[in-house]
Amino acid sequence: MGSVLVLLGGLVVSTLPPSAPLLETELLLDLRGAEAGRMAGLTVVLLGLGLLAGQWLSLCRHVALAEGDDRDDALALVRHATVVWCAPLVLAPPLFSRDGWSYAAQGMLAHLGISPYEHGPIALHGPIVEAVDQRWMETITPYGPVPLLFGDLAATQTGNPWVLVVGHRLVALVGLVLLAWAIPRLARWTGVNPALSCAVVLASPLMLANGVGGLHNDLLMVGLMAAALVVGVEQSWWLGAAVGGAAAAVKVPGGLVCIAIALASLPAGALLAARVRRLAGAAVVSVGALVGLGIVTGLGVGWVHGLTVPGSVNTPLSVTTLLGGAGDWLAGWAGLGLEPATVLRLVRALGSVATVVVILAVALRGPTGSGARALTALATMTGATMLLGPVVHLWYLLWVVPFVAVLKLSRLAMMGVLALSTVTGLLAPLDSSLHGAYLAIALASMLVACLVPVLLLTPRARMRIERIVTAEWLPPVSGRQPQQPARDLDVHVEHPVDRA
């Protein structure tokens, strides 16, 4: 019911191409044309997200406390719930962001032989660009060849922008499937409950609202990253690095997984020279895969020129942007006579340098020979890249949560992950889809302010979260060789009566 409400409300509040046949429905036109109708649609969306969040927390509690035969079914239940909750959203327009319409236009550009790395959607005409955000009409794409290849293939079948958007959502769901395959394996490395880790990652409001509803390329990227780490640790490091190159061919931060693969594949306590050789080898393989995909698809490596495109906007979730903006305001107040955005550019540059320092520190000083520690290294690198980046959107949290949810977390940290996943799901409608709509922003903020305490702070909610974070399932798994098969990680606890 929650997902259905999000779908129905999304049809009212989301941007649609004016030529969409659905807009011929009189009721929908009336709702979208009246301010009261749009506010009602936004309320329905937030109530749907609230229902999803409440049932997600109940699902987490159930699988965390499962005993006996229920433990065998817990992982299947999580995957089943994820499929059922995602199903109504598959046919939805891009929710809470207009990026999906841009993806459709960029795929059409590739299909027509117009390089998306040299031209923006403005080179096209007709329904395919009717819903593209005007901010991105003249900008080239910052994405690698993988999503463009899928967009090209889809455009050979249809020019209907809504159908193309659904195709891109199905591609994003490939990332969700990869996560469903990889997360239980990653969880067993650290000895945590694989069903609970899957529930936290796959069925959360963060994932449903931003990953599935928003159909962002980040979901495919992180799915490839998780699969690359499993393959690199349990099979061979070079094969994992190749899959990591495919992740970078979606979005460049996906390549960070290759560093974690290199660390896990080395013996414990490896010397600096061996570490550098393995890192260089992983870099050669991943860059080779990235460049090879560009050559095979005929798109080349023009995406390098588009990497600065996301930085052309300011987002309130970026720490460096907030600090830089505050610095510019103070400089103006003090009468220093600086050019506009001087401090902003400086702080952003310092943030980028700090990100590189963190990545180098992990690569050159991080522990080797352990898949579990490689997970910590990857979570650290993706977290720094997100927190210190010049632009941060809600869906960027998809880079981090899958690799944090499989770690052995403290009670407080696990509470933080649950709260963050809940709140970011509820805040999804407050992203760029509402820019300039101040009444809608005020209404959404009030509704979120009511939903969050109900879901997280009431006595029943606190008890539910406490049961989740204090539950134990699998005992900790001791250190293991990085390339052992996954079956060696299975834990069997023998009952004293069975032993007798």
Secondary structure, DSSP 8 states (H G I E B T S, - for coil): -HHHHHHHHHHHHS---TT-GGGG-HHHHHHHHSHHHHHHHHHHHHHHHHHHHHHHHHHHHHHHS--THHHHHHHHHHHHHHHHHHGGGTTS---S-SHHHHHHHHHHHHHTT--TTT--GGG--SGGGTTS-GGGTT----S-HHHHHHHHHHHTT---HHHHHHHHHHHHHHHHHHHHHHHHHHHHHHT--HHHHHHHHHSSHHIIIIIIIS--HHHHHHHHHHHHHHHHHHT-HHHHHHHHHHHHTT-GGGGGHHHHHHHHHS-TT--HHHHHHHHHHHHHHHHHHHHHHHHHHT-TTGGGGGTTSGGGS--TT-HHHHHHHHHHHHHHHTT----TTHHHHHHHHHHHHHHHHHHHHHHHHS--S-HHHHHHHHHHHHHHHHHTSS---GGGGGGTHHHHTTS---HHHHHHHHHHHHHHHHTGGGSGGGTT-HHHHHHHHHHHHHHHHHHHTSHHHHHHHHHHHH---S-------TTS-GGGG------HHHH-
